[in-house]
Every structure is written in C-alpha cells, then in structure tokens.
Amino acid sequence: MSGLTALTVRELKKWYKQPIMLFMTIIQPIIWMGLFGKAFNLSSLTGGTGAGGSALFLQLFGTSDYFSYMSVGIISMVVLFTTMFGGMSIVFDRRLGFLNKVLSTPVARSSIIFSKVFASVIRCMVQVAIVLVAAMALGLVLYAHFNPLMIFLPFVAALLLGIGLSAMFIAIAVRSRRFETQMAIANLLNLPLLFASNALFPTKLMPDWLQAFANINPITYATDAIRQSLLMDPNWATLAGDFAYLVGFALVFGAVGILLSWRFLSK
C-alpha cells in the first residue's frame, strides 16, 4: 500500500504543482459548458418553448432543456478525455527511465497500474464537481422532485467509468514505447466512444447499426445513470442496470490492467 500511495501522490503532484495544468482543469469544463451547452440549443429548433414542441423534445430527450441534457453528457466527456492521459503517463515514464527504476524496487507491478488509475479518477472527481457547479450556474434544470441525496450518484457513475476507462487506456499503453503511437490510438478511440453514445444525442435517433454499438458503450450507461439522477424521476430498475454495467466494466478492465502489468511490464 505504501508503494501505491507514493506512486499515486507522484502522479497527482505532476498535476496540481503545475499552475497551467491546474488552471486548464478548472477552465476547460466551464468552456465546454458555455460554448457547447449554450451553442447547440436544439430545444429551440423543435419548438421547445411551445406546448407541442416541448412535449416532442421531452419525448425525444427525456428533458425539456437541451443545455441540461448536454451538460450531463459533458460530465462523461470530461471523464473520457481525462482518463486518456493515464496511458500517456506510463509511456512517458518508460521513455524517461522512471519505469525501470520503479520495476527495480519491491513495489508490486499492479501498484504501478493502479496508481495511474487512482490519480486519473481523482482528477475526474474534481472536474465533475466543477462541471456540476458550472452547469447549475449556467441554468441546469433539475427535475421537480429532486432529492439532494441523488447528487452523489453522478460521482459514483463517474468514478466507475473513470476506473474502467483509465485501466483500458493503460492496458493499451502498457507495451507502447512511443507516445505518438499512444496518442494516435487514444484519439482514434475517444471520438467513437463519445459520439456513439447518448452523451450529446439520444441513441434512439441513431441508425440501428450505431445503436448496437451505443448499447454496449460504457459512456452511454454512465450518462444515463447521471441523467436519471439529476434530470428526471429515476427508473430504479434502469438505474440499477446502469450501475451494474459500470461495475462490471470497471472490474473487467481493472483485472485486464493487472494481468497485463504482470505479463508485459518489464525493464
């Protein structure tokens, strides 16, 4: 545990001891919220201000306000783009020689993987909090009978999504020796994961072939869990299914990360 803690603290120091990185952590979600959330005012295109238009938009999106719909999707987007850098970190450690030094110590190889996962997840939690505060300041509309205790569920969903995605990107990077290759792979995965989900648009309006992918995309389940927690009266069976999927996703890729660390982490 001491090795895991020390490595996790090291990863976090690379973030909070750099003023530019800390500033970007704070400002990026606000920019996404202000630009994307307010620019794509789809509720007005469907006549959202009228009774018929509002009913149509509510049926399609599950809420009468597109900014609220999209701001929840931005939470998942923040987790996705934050976790991709966990894989980059292990490539840099290998290139700079730090990984060889750690492998020469008694620290478990799984601790190397999970230190990066935990550091990514902590960064995600900070950014999720910023997104929620910014969304409420910019006009997030909670459902009428919102229970304040439900505010904790978005953090749980983001936590599980962050663990799974971090472990996935690190599993991809564990054998890589060039950060250009890792960046190319991460960029290749990020956009399909984002756009083939319900983060920005309802999956029911997608083509059937794309819905099939969206229905196994963990971002879809995390975003739906957060929306059910904040924007609508929750369907508890659906909400439980969302969290069950996210738990399975986190466990599977966490296990994959451990197995690959045992198999491929070497000097």
C-alpha positions, -999 to 999 in steps of 0.1 A, spaced: 0 0 0 29 24 7 42 20 -28 7 25 -43 2 56 -22 36 71 -31 31 65 -68 -4 80 -67 9 111 -49 36 114 -75 11 113 -103 -11 139 -86 19 162 -80 25 163 -117 -10 178 -120 -15 202 -91 20 215 -89 18 228 -124 -3 260 -124 -11 257 -161 -24 221 -157 -45 231 -127 -59 261 -145 -68 240 -175 -86 215 -152 -107 243 -139 -114 263 -171 -119 235 -197 -152 222 -183 -165 257 -180 -156 265 -216 -172 233 -228 -203 241 -208 -205 277 -220 -197 270 -257 -211 236 -264 -240 236 -240 -253 270 -250 -244 270 -287 -263 238 -295 -297 250 -284 -317 222 -301 -347 227 -279 -355 259 -298 -353 240 -331 -380 216 -321 -402 245 -308 -392 238 -272 -409 270 -260 -443 258 -272 -465 232 -257 -463 208 -287 -426 214 -292 -418 210 -256 -437 177 -255 -419 164 -286 -385 174 -272 -393 159 -238 -402 126 -255 -370 125 -276 -345 137 -249 -362 130 -216 -359 166 -206 -373 199 -219 -339 217 -219 -311 207 -242 -285 225 -221 -293 203 -192 -293 172 -214 -259 181 -228 -243 193 -196 -247 158 -182 -230 144 -213 -201 168 -207 -195 151 -174 -189 118 -193 -168 136 -219 -146 151 -191 -140 116 -177 -132 103 -211 -106 129 -220 -91 130 -186 -85 92 -184 -68 90 -218 -38 107 -203 -32 79 -178 -20 58 -207 2 86 -219 18 88 -185 31 53 -185 47 58 -219 65 89 -207 77 70 -175 91 43 -198 108 68 -221 123 89 -192 136 58 -174 114 62 -143 96 30 -150 128 10 -150 137 24 -116 103 15 -101 105 -20 -115 138 -24 -97 120 -19 -63 98 -43 -44 67 -23 -54 41 -46 -70 36 -41 -107 -2 -38 -102 5 -8 -80 21 9 -110 -11 5 -129 -35 14 -101 -15 45 -91 -22 59 -125 -58 48 -124 -64 64 -90 -47 96 -100 -69 98 -131 -100 91 -111 -92 118 -85 -87 143 -113 -120 132 -128 -139 138 -95 -125 173 -93 -136 181 -128 -170 165 -123 -176 188 -93 -166 218 -114 -189 208 -143 -219 204 -119 -213 238 -103 -208 255 -137 -239 237 -151 -261 249 -122 -247 284 -126 -255 284 -163 -290 270 -159 -291 233 -153 -328 223 -147 -332 196 -122 -364 175 -121 -392 188 -99 -389 163 -71 -351 162 -70 -337 146 -38 -304 163 -28 -290 129 -19 -291 120 -56 -262 144 -62 -238 117 -50 -248 93 -78 -231 113 -106 -199 110 -87 -203 72 -83 -210 68 -120 -180 90 -130 -159 70 -105 -168 37 -121 -165 50 -156 -131 66 -148 -117 34 -133 -127 13 -164 -115 39 -190 -82 46 -172 -75 8 -170 -84 4 -206 -61 32 -219 -33 20 -196 -38 -16 -209 -34 -3 -244 -2 17 -235 15 -9 -213 36 -22 -242 40 11 -261 73 28 -262 63 58 -284 39 84 -270 29 93 -306 15 59 -311 -4 61 -278 -18 95 -287 -29 83 -321 -47 52 -306 -63 74 -279 -76 99 -304 -89 70 -326 -109 57 -296 -121 89 -280 -144 102 -307 -162 70 -315 -167 64 -278 -181 99 -274 -203 102 -305 -215 67 -304 -231 73 -271 -260 93 -256 -237 120 -243 -247 146 -269 -277 130 -287 -303 103 -279 -294 68 -291 -330 62 -302 -324 87 -331 -293 69 -343 -292 43 -371 -298 7 -360 -262 -3 -366 -249 26 -345 -274 19 -317 -260 -16 -314 -226 -1 -305 -241 26 -283 -259 0 -263 -226 -16 -252 -207 17 -248 -200 24 -211 -203 61 -217 -240 55 -226 -246 38 -192 -227 64 -172 -245 93 -189 -279 76 -185 -272 70 -148 -263 107 -142 -294 119 -162 -317 96 -142 -301 110 -110 -304 147 -119 -329 154 -148 -358 130 -144 -377 109 -119 -355 79 -118 -365 44 -131 -348 24 -103 -346 -8 -123 -329 10 -152 -306 29 -128 -296 -3 -111 -289 -18 -145 -267 12 -154 -246 9 -123 -243 -29 -126 -229 -25 -161 -204 2 -149 -193 -20 -120 -187 -49 -144 -168 -26 -168 -146 -13 -141 -139 -48 -127 -132 -63 -161 -107 -37 -173 -92 -34 -138 -84 -71 -140 -71 -68 -175 -48 -40 -164 -34 -62 -136 -29 -92 -159 -11 -71 -185 11 -55 -158 22 -89 -147 28 -101 -183 43 -71 -201 57 -46 -176 94 -51 -178 126 -31 -179 
